[in-house]
Amino acid sequence: MFRITAIAALAACCGVAAAAPDVICGSLDDVNFYGTVGDTSAYAVGTTACNEGSVNLNWVDGTPNHPVIQVSIYRMLNGRMEQLGVSFVKHSFASLQGNACGFGCSGGGDFSHLGVGCSDPYGAGLNGSQADLGPRSEINAWDGQFVYPYTSINQSGNTIFKRIQVPRADMQSAGAVYIAEGQYVIKDEFGQFQADGVTPTSYNNVSYKRMSIQASGGATTTGGTNHHESALIAWQEHGLGVNTPDPDVTVATIAVPNEGKLEVASKAVDLGDGTWRYEYAVHNQNSHMSIASFSVPNPGSTSGHYFHDIDYHDSVDAAIDGTDWAPVEGSNSISWSTTPFASNPNANAIRWGTTYNFSFISDNAPEEGVVTVGMWRDAGVSLTATLTVPSAGICLADLNGDGDLNFFDVSAFLVAFNAQNPIADFDGDGSYTFFDISAFLGAFSAGCP
């Protein structure tokens, strides 16, 4: 019931196919390296928008009727894909009418409207122009609404102010593959669907391209732009080296009902000593609900815990709490979470356009299983996806131990839940909530080995 697959969840927010605008990140272009302040380097990456839809896009300067652009830098190293840094969003101001995506610009556009099939370039100099960069926290990436005039409009600062901020040392990792990920957000797309009449047009607004880093810190983009694909897909496609896919990387899409798109990815690494390192990356593409928790089934204890987030910076974004998510081991799972929205609206949730990493070592071999993602602005929403997880060796949902999953197991769970018996603490956080019910139903739906 609560296990949301990509198709089922998309159907929950389905619409009727109709003429619609559809902006995509058509290319990631030049790169500006602005220098380093302390241990932090600053970058900007040029992007080109393309209108893949059948209706002109609003591009109106001085109003909320224009797209915003975010670009992030990722690093793939030692079997792990991490987001290294983020910028403020670029507020666009005018559109040209090119044909960079080869869609066949049909005309009809102008400075305030991007025509059907047309493209509009914003070089790195424009995307790094501090006066036109606004806070990410003032953007609702699902409906495209944002504060306007935005906080920090026309404000400039030092070399790294509001630009993509990345730890200098992280840009000099031998053997790493670096990725630039670009994303457009525009309110024109709210309530609009792709040709299938089901998938929101905003689900395809992310693209990635590889980067080449010089010893000086300078960078260029290289290879082709991968349309409609996030950096997590790059982990699959280049996981064993450039253009060498990693078959052990699994990426699952979660469509938040009537809302945004999430991706969760996994990889299990055999350490050769009877243990495995489990790597997970959780990407929130455009959900305003944001993500508050992540749980993986695992019997027994774990070690080598690892968590990685991104650092928000400057102006109002700097108020976001950067407290790391601590691992909590339950009897059947390991989980991480941040402070609930109701307690702290500036808590370290996985907001739009960001990816957080979770990792641990287990002596349980990998198998397919169900992970759970809990939402932040609506604590009643918990979603699941099937990824690589440690083998339970037992069937977790078979609470009466008879080898079958049936009504008696559901009854046993409800009794244990009402009695606050630890066997019902499926998300392992020490409390008995909707998330335990969702995790149990996910395990029950997955069946027994």
C-alpha positions as CSV (number, residue, x, y, z in Angstrom):
1,M,0.0,0.0,0.0
2,F,2.7,2.4,0.9
3,R,5.4,1.1,-1.4
4,I,5.6,3.7,-4.1
5,T,7.0,2.6,-7.5
6,A,7.8,5.1,-10.2
7,I,4.9,4.1,-12.3
8,A,2.3,3.9,-9.5
9,A,3.3,7.2,-8.0
10,L,3.3,8.9,-11.3
11,A,-0.2,7.6,-12.0
12,A,-1.2,9.2,-8.7
13,C,-0.4,12.6,-10.1
14,C,-1.4,11.9,-13.7
15,G,-2.9,14.5,-16.0
16,V,-4.0,14.7,-19.6
17,A,-1.5,15.2,-22.3
18,A,-1.7,18.7,-23.7
19,A,0.4,21.4,-25.2
20,A,2.9,22.4,-22.5
21,P,6.2,24.2,-22.0
22,D,9.2,22.0,-21.1
23,V,12.5,23.6,-20.3
24,I,15.6,21.3,-20.0
25,C,19.2,21.8,-19.3
26,G,20.4,21.4,-22.9
27,S,24.1,21.7,-22.3
28,L,26.7,22.5,-19.7
29,D,29.3,24.7,-21.3
30,D,32.2,26.8,-20.1
31,V,33.6,26.9,-16.5
32,N,34.9,29.9,-14.6
33,F,37.3,29.3,-11.7
34,Y,37.3,32.4,-9.5
35,G,40.0,31.4,-7.0
36,T,40.1,30.2,-3.4
37,V,39.4,31.8,-0.1
38,G,40.8,29.8,2.8
39,D,40.1,26.2,1.9
40,T,37.2,26.9,-0.4
41,S,37.3,27.3,-4.1
42,A,34.6,29.0,-6.2
43,Y,33.3,28.0,-9.7
44,A,30.5,28.8,-12.1
45,V,29.4,26.7,-15.1
46,G,27.6,28.0,-18.2
47,T,24.3,26.4,-19.1
48,T,22.1,26.4,-22.2
49,A,18.3,26.0,-21.8
50,C,16.2,24.3,-24.5
51,N,12.4,24.4,-24.8
52,E,11.5,20.8,-25.5
53,G,7.8,21.5,-25.1
54,S,5.2,22.8,-27.4
55,V,4.4,26.2,-25.8
56,N,6.6,29.2,-25.3
57,L,8.3,29.6,-21.9
58,N,8.1,32.9,-19.9
59,W,11.4,34.6,-19.5
60,V,10.3,37.9,-18.1
61,D,13.0,40.0,-16.4
62,G,12.1,41.9,-13.1
63,T,9.2,39.5,-12.3
64,P,8.8,36.0,-10.8
65,N,8.0,34.8,-14.4
66,H,11.5,33.5,-15.3
67,P,13.5,30.4,-14.8
68,V,16.2,30.0,-12.1
69,I,19.3,27.9,-12.7
70,Q,21.3,25.8,-10.3
71,V,24.6,24.0,-11.0
72,S,26.4,21.7,-8.6
73,I,29.7,19.8,-8.8
74,Y,30.0,16.1,-7.9
75,R,32.9,13.8,-7.5
76,M,33.0,10.0,-8.1
77,L,35.8,8.4,-6.2
78,N,36.4,4.9,-4.7
79,G,32.9,3.7,-5.5
80,R,31.1,6.7,-4.0
81,M,29.3,9.6,-5.8
82,E,29.2,12.8,-3.7
83,Q,28.0,16.3,-4.2
84,L,30.9,18.6,-3.4
85,G,29.2,22.0,-3.5
86,V,26.3,24.2,-4.5
87,S,25.8,27.7,-5.7
88,F,22.9,30.2,-5.2
89,V,20.5,30.1,-8.1
90,K,21.0,32.3,-11.2
91,H,17.9,34.4,-11.9
92,S,17.6,34.6,-15.7
93,F,16.6,37.9,-17.4
94,A,16.3,37.4,-21.2
95,S,16.2,34.7,-23.8
96,L,17.7,34.3,-27.2
97,Q,16.3,32.0,-29.9
98,G,19.0,29.5,-30.9
99,N,18.8,25.8,-31.9
100,A,21.6,24.3,-29.7
101,C,19.6,21.2,-28.9
102,G,18.7,20.6,-32.6
103,F,14.9,20.6,-31.8
104,G,14.3,23.0,-34.6
105,C,13.6,26.4,-33.2
106,S,10.2,27.3,-34.7
107,G,10.3,31.0,-33.9
108,G,7.7,33.0,-32.1
109,G,9.9,33.8,-29.2
110,D,11.5,37.0,-28.0
111,F,13.6,38.4,-25.1
112,S,10.7,37.6,-22.7
113,H,9.7,34.2,-24.1
114,L,11.8,31.2,-25.2
115,G,10.2,29.8,-28.3
116,V,9.2,26.2,-29.0
117,G,12.3,24.1,-29.8
118,C,14.6,27.1,-29.1
119,S,17.7,27.4,-26.9
120,D,19.1,30.2,-24.8
121,P,22.7,30.3,-23.5
122,Y,23.9,31.6,-20.2
123,G,27.7,31.5,-20.0
124,A,29.7,30.9,-16.9
125,G,30.2,34.7,-16.5
126,L,26.5,35.2,-16.3
127,N,25.8,32.2,-14.1
128,G,28.6,33.4,-11.8
129,S,27.4,37.0,-11.7
130,Q,26.9,37.6,-8.0
131,A,24.3,40.4,-8.3
132,D,21.9,38.0,-10.1
133,L,22.4,35.1,-7.7
134,G,19.6,34.4,-5.2
135,P,19.2,32.0,-2.2
136,R,18.2,28.4,-2.9
137,S,16.1,28.3,0.2
138,E,13.7,30.9,-1.3
139,I,12.8,28.6,-4.2
140,N,10.0,26.0,-4.2
141,A,11.3,23.8,-6.9
142,W,8.1,21.8,-7.2
143,D,5.7,24.6,-8.1
144,G,8.4,27.0,-9.3
145,Q,7.4,29.8,-7.0
146,F,10.1,32.0,-5.3
147,V,10.5,35.1,-3.3
148,Y,10.8,38.2,-5.6
149,P,12.7,40.4,-5.2
150,Y,14.9,37.8,-3.7
151,T,17.1,38.3,-0.7
152,S,20.6,39.4,-1.7
153,I,19.5,40.8,-5.1
154,N,22.3,43.1,-6.5
155,Q,24.6,42.1,-3.7
156,S,28.2,41.2,-4.3
157,G,31.0,40.0,-2.0
158,N,34.3,38.3,-2.0
159,T,35.6,35.8,-4.6
160,I,33.5,32.9,-3.4
161,F,30.3,34.7,-2.4
162,K,27.1,32.9,-3.7
163,R,29.1,30.9,-6.3
164,I,29.6,27.1,-6.4
165,Q,31.7,26.6,-3.3
166,V,33.8,23.4,-3.1
167,P,36.6,22.4,-0.7
168,R,39.8,23.0,-2.5
169,A,41.3,19.6,-1.6
170,D,38.2,17.8,-3.0
171,M,39.0,19.1,-6.5
172,Q,42.4,17.5,-6.5
173,S,41.6,13.8,-6.0
174,A,43.7,11.5,-8.2
175,G,41.6,9.1,-10.1
176,A,38.3,10.9,-9.5
177,V,35.6,11.6,-12.1
178,Y,34.1,15.0,-11.7
179,I,30.5,15.9,-12.8
180,A,28.7,19.1,-13.3
181,E,24.9,18.9,-12.9
182,G,22.7,21.6,-14.2
183,Q,19.0,22.2,-13.4
184,Y,16.3,24.7,-14.4
185,V,13.2,25.5,-12.3
186,I,10.3,27.5,-13.7
187,K,6.7,27.9,-12.5
188,D,5.4,27.7,-16.1
189,E,5.8,23.9,-15.8
190,F,3.7,23.5,-12.7
191,G,0.7,21.2,-13.5
192,Q,2.1,20.4,-16.9
193,F,2.9,16.9,-18.2
194,Q,5.1,15.3,-20.8
195,A,3.6,13.6,-23.9
196,D,2.6,10.5,-21.9
197,G,0.1,12.7,-19.9
198,V,1.5,11.2,-16.7
199,T,5.1,12.4,-16.1
200,P,5.4,16.1,-15.0
201,T,7.6,18.1,-17.3
202,S,9.7,19.3,-14.4
203,Y,11.0,15.7,-13.9
204,N,13.4,16.1,-16.9
205,N,15.0,19.4,-16.0
206,V,18.3,18.0,-14.8
207,S,21.3,17.1,-17.0
208,Y,25.0,16.3,-16.4
209,K,28.3,16.5,-18.1
210,R,31.8,15.4,-17.1
211,M,34.4,17.9,-16.0
212,S,38.2,18.0,-16.3
213,I,40.1,19.6,-13.5
214,Q,43.6,21.2,-13.8
215,A,46.3,21.3,-11.1
216,S,45.8,25.0,-10.9
217,G,42.1,24.5,-9.9
218,G,40.8,25.6,-13.3
219,A,38.3,23.3,-15.0
220,T,36.5,22.6,-18.2
221,T,33.5,20.5,-19.2
222,T,34.2,17.5,-21.4
223,G,32.2,15.0,-23.4
224,G,28.6,15.3,-24.2
225,T,25.7,16.6,-22.1
226,N,23.5,13.8,-20.8
227,H,19.9,15.2,-21.0
228,H,17.3,14.4,-18.4
229,E,19.9,12.6,-16.2
230,S,21.3,13.5,-12.8
231,A,24.7,12.8,-11.4
232,L,23.4,9.6,-9.9
233,I,23.0,8.3,-13.4
234,A,26.5,9.3,-14.1
235,W,27.5,7.0,-11.2
236,Q,26.0,4.1,-13.1
237,E,27.3,5.2,-16.5
238,H,30.9,6.0,-15.5
239,G,31.2,4.1,-12.2
240,L,34.2,1.9,-13.3
241,G,35.9,4.8,-15.1
242,V,35.0,7.2,-17.9
243,N,32.4,5.5,-20.2
244,T,32.7,2.3,-18.3
245,P,29.3,1.5,-16.5
246,D,29.2,0.0,-13.1
247,P,26.6,-2.9,-13.0
248,D,26.7,-2.9,-9.2
249,V,25.2,0.6,-9.0
250,T,21.4,0.6,-8.7
251,V,19.3,3.8,-9.1
252,A,15.6,3.9,-8.2
253,T,13.2,6.8,-8.9
254,I,10.7,7.7,-6.3
255,A,7.9,10.0,-7.4
256,V,6.4,11.8,-4.4
257,P,2.6,11.6,-4.8
258,N,1.4,14.8,-6.4
259,E,4.8,16.4,-5.9
260,G,8.5,16.1,-6.8
261,K,11.0,13.5,-8.0
262,L,13.6,11.8,-5.8
263,E,16.3,9.3,-6.7
264,V,18.1,6.8,-4.4
265,A,21.1,4.8,-5.4
266,S,23.1,2.0,-3.9
267,K,26.3,0.0,-4.4
268,A,27.7,-2.9,-2.3
269,V,31.5,-3.4,-2.2
270,D,33.0,-6.7,-1.2
271,L,35.9,-5.9,1.1
272,G,37.3,-9.4,0.9
273,D,37.3,-10.2,4.6
274,G,33.7,-11.4,4.9
275,T,32.3,-7.9,5.1
276,W,30.7,-5.5,2.6
277,R,30.6,-1.7,2.5
278,Y,27.2,-0.4,1.5
279,E,27.0,2.9,-0.2
280,Y,23.8,4.9,-0.6
281,A,23.2,8.3,-2.3
282,V,19.8,10.1,-1.8
283,H,19.0,12.8,-4.3
284,N,16.1,15.3,-4.0
285,Q,15.6,16.7,-7.5
286,N,12.7,19.0,-6.9
287,S,10.6,18.0,-3.9
288,H,9.6,20.9,-1.7
289,M,8.6,18.4,1.0
290,S,12.3,17.6,1.3
291,I,13.7,14.5,3.0
292,A,14.0,14.0,6.8
293,S,15.1,10.3,7.2
294,F,16.6,7.4,5.4
295,S,16.5,3.7,6.6
296,V,18.1,0.5,5.4
297,P,17.2,-3.0,6.6
298,N,20.2,-4.7,8.3
299,P,20.2,-7.4,11.0
300,G,22.9,-7.2,13.6
301,S,25.5,-4.5,14.1
302,T,27.3,-2.3,11.6
303,S,30.6,-0.3,11.6
304,G,32.4,2.3,9.5
305,H,29.5,4.7,9.5
306,Y,29.8,7.5,7.0
307,F,27.5,10.5,6.3
308,H,28.1,13.3,3.8
309,D,26.0,16.4,3.1
310,I,26.6,19.8,1.5
311,D,27.4,23.1,3.1
312,Y,24.9,25.9,2.6
313,H,26.5,29.3,2.6
314,D,25.9,33.1,2.4
315,S,22.8,35.3,3.1
316,V,19.7,33.5,4.3
317,D,20.9,30.1,3.1
318,A,23.6,30.3,5.8
319,A,20.9,29.9,8.4
320,I,20.3,26.3,7.4
321,D,21.6,24.0,10.2
322,G,24.5,21.8,9.0
323,T,24.3,19.3,11.8
324,D,25.2,15.8,10.5
325,W,22.7,13.0,10.6
326,A,23.7,10.4,13.2
327,P,23.3,6.7,12.5
328,V,20.8,4.8,14.7
329,E,20.9,1.0,14.8
330,G,17.6,-0.9,15.4
331,S,17.1,-4.6,15.7
332,N,16.5,-4.9,12.0
333,S,17.7,-1.7,10.4
334,I,20.1,1.2,10.4
335,S,18.6,4.7,10.0
336,W,19.6,8.4,9.8
337,S,17.4,11.4,10.3
338,T,17.4,15.2,10.9
339,T,15.4,17.4,13.2
340,P,11.6,17.5,12.3
341,F,10.4,20.5,10.4
342,A,7.9,21.3,13.2
343,S,10.9,21.7,15.6
344,N,13.3,23.5,13.3
345,P,12.4,24.9,9.9
346,N,16.1,25.4,9.2
347,A,17.0,21.8,10.0
348,N,19.4,19.9,7.7
349,A,16.9,18.2,5.5
350,I,17.8,17.0,2.0
351,R,16.4,20.0,0.1
352,W,15.9,20.3,-3.7
353,G,18.9,20.0,-5.9
354,T,21.0,18.2,-3.3
355,T,22.4,14.7,-2.6
356,Y,23.4,13.2,0.7
357,N,25.5,10.1,1.3
358,F,25.1,7.2,3.8
359,S,27.5,4.3,4.2
360,F,28.3,1.5,6.6
361,I,30.1,-1.9,6.8
362,S,28.1,-5.1,7.4
363,D,29.0,-8.8,7.5
364,N,25.8,-9.6,5.7
365,A,26.1,-10.3,2.0
366,P,24.0,-8.1,-0.4
367,E,20.6,-8.9,-1.7
368,E,17.6,-6.9,-3.1
369,G,15.5,-5.2,-0.4
370,V,13.5,-2.2,0.5
371,V,14.9,1.1,1.8
372,T,12.6,3.8,3.3
373,V,12.7,7.6,2.8
374,G,10.7,9.8,5.2
375,M,9.6,13.3,4.1
376,W,10.3,16.5,6.1
377,R,7.6,19.1,5.6
378,D,5.0,16.3,5.8
379,A,6.1,13.8,8.4
380,G,3.2,11.6,7.5
381,V,4.7,10.7,4.1
382,S,7.1,7.8,4.0
383,L,8.2,6.2,0.7
384,T,10.1,3.1,-0.3
385,A,12.4,1.9,-3.1
386,T,14.1,-1.4,-3.9
387,L,17.9,-1.3,-3.8
388,T,20.9,-3.4,-2.7
389,V,20.8,-4.0,1.0
390,P,22.4,-6.4,3.5
391,S,20.8,-9.9,3.5
392,A,18.6,-10.4,6.5
393,G,19.1,-14.2,6.4
394,I,15.6,-14.2,7.7
395,C,12.3,-12.8,6.5
396,L,11.8,-9.7,8.5
397,A,8.1,-9.4,8.0
398,D,7.5,-13.1,9.0
399,L,6.9,-12.1,12.6
400,N,5.3,-15.5,13.6
401,G,8.2,-17.4,12.1
402,D,6.1,-19.9,10.1
403,G,7.8,-19.2,6.8
404,D,4.7,-17.6,5.2
405,L,3.6,-14.0,5.0
406,N,0.0,-13.7,5.7
407,F,-2.6,-12.0,8.0
408,F,-1.1,-13.6,11.1
409,D,2.1,-11.6,10.5
410,V,0.2,-8.4,10.1
411,S,-1.7,-9.2,13.3
412,A,1.5,-9.9,15.1
413,F,3.0,-6.6,14.0
414,L,0.0,-4.6,15.2
415,V,0.1,-6.3,18.6
416,A,3.8,-5.6,18.9
417,F,3.4,-2.0,17.7
418,N,0.6,-1.3,20.2
419,A,2.7,-2.8,23.0
420,Q,5.8,-0.9,21.8
421,N,7.7,-4.2,21.5
422,P,11.1,-3.6,19.9
423,I,10.3,-6.1,17.1
424,A,7.9,-3.5,15.7
425,D,10.6,-0.8,15.6
426,F,11.2,-1.4,11.9
427,D,13.0,1.9,11.3
428,G,15.2,1.5,14.4
429,D,14.8,5.0,15.7
430,G,13.5,3.9,19.2
431,S,10.0,5.2,18.7
432,Y,6.8,3.7,17.3
433,T,5.4,5.8,14.5
434,F,3.9,5.7,11.0
435,F,7.4,5.1,9.7
436,D,7.6,1.7,11.4
437,I,4.2,0.8,9.8
438,S,5.5,1.9,6.4
439,A,8.7,0.0,6.8
440,F,6.8,-3.2,7.8
441,L,4.5,-2.9,4.9
442,G,7.5,-2.4,2.6
443,A,9.1,-5.6,3.9
444,F,5.8,-7.5,3.7
445,S,5.3,-6.4,0.1
446,A,8.9,-7.4,-0.8
447,G,8.2,-11.0,0.3
448,C,10.5,-13.6,1.7
449,P,13.7,-14.9,0.0
